[in-house]
């Protein structure tokens, strides 16, 4: 699966099952992270749409499970959105990331 399919799968999954501890969520997040990192390094015309979808999906998740992967994806999403001028979306996702870091006890993130 590519980033497009993975980001849509994450979006669909978080709408149906917003629990971060769901094993299906971890599987999608684990597969999505390397694709998102690659997309961040090699921007495409659709990168902003993918990062918005990923970020919005991550904000729907409840609980602190899989916090490290979620924070890494939120970081990449925020960073891309900030660099492309989507400041409001970037700040909103950053706030969600800070809340997740506090809940998970990962103050350094």
Secondary structure, 3 states (H helix, E strand, C coil): CCHHHHHHHHHHHHHHCCECCCHHHHHHHHHHHHHHHHHHHCCCCCHHHHHHHHHHHHHHCECCCCHHHHHHHHHHHHHHHHHCCCHHHHHHHHHHHHHHHHHHCCCCC
